[in-house]
């Protein structure tokens, strides 16, 4: 898949995680992705610890492989003119600013589309381009709260708990890619670009489809009561004898009966049926898990097919046999030395290039847009 988008050119104005994740997927698919960073701090993510060689964020290096970087101060008219020349030759623009920021710069979506009618503009924001919250600031946890997703997380007898990862940011990036690919496909038929309006609040909501669909059926699921959020002992996480954890997902009868029969529990269908008996069953299952170490339970899971997996810590991921067999992690050469990278499902490791230094390709990118050496020198 690493050449699927070969020939597609992407201007990326985004920073931090959501937009750069989207452009990473596009770069892995073969698109040419050029980051446009300001002349001050650039992408703020470059400076977020932990740093590699006391220089650049490890997270930035993981999100920005195979991209180029140019610096322009879009608050200055000369830089805006140069930017417009860039827009003329690109297929996609990723805009992660709040609504109206580009308007204030004199680079409104309408103006850009008038200049390049084939341009696909992905406007990625917290709440979307319209609505009473459109101009509101926020972060991942805020979008999850407004989306209702946060309200589904956590135990029934406690407060909602934020997931241990950036769900809204990553889903916003993924849905941006989906919208961009769909708009490019439509452009292939119509010859026209468009604005793709992506709200990270809305991209989070499909993660709650089970609870939301129950709401549609006027049978709302309360936090911690659903079969998949704590209601069933057969679908939960349990501590092992050595203080580690296993995840049991034996929802179907054959898996639960296999697990129960071989773990010394009573094998009957009540185990996967909701009811008041579940708390007592959960205690029995928890006691059983405390009789073996995690390694012993891993051996058990290889012998008995029952939807049972170890809960891996981040330090264990690179050594996992499944991930190693599928080359989920790989290395690339870079100015920072050998960089570990996470292979996305769309990526082929051999096609990846190192992340860019800030502004490393400014002259190259401007020259490709037709600016002369004298014009580039004047911009400097």
Helices and strands as residue ranges (DSSP letters): E 9-12, H 18-28, E 32-37, G 44-47, E 51-52, E 56-57, H 58-63, E 67-71, H 77-87, E 92-95, H 101-104, H 109-115, E 120-125, H 140-147, H 149-152, H 167-190, E 194-199, H 200-205, G 206-208, H 209-216, I 227-231, E 235-239, E 245-249, H 253-263, G 269-272, H 278-289, H 294-303, E 308-310, G 314-319, H 321-325, E 329-332, E 339-342, G 349-351, H 362-368, H 373-379
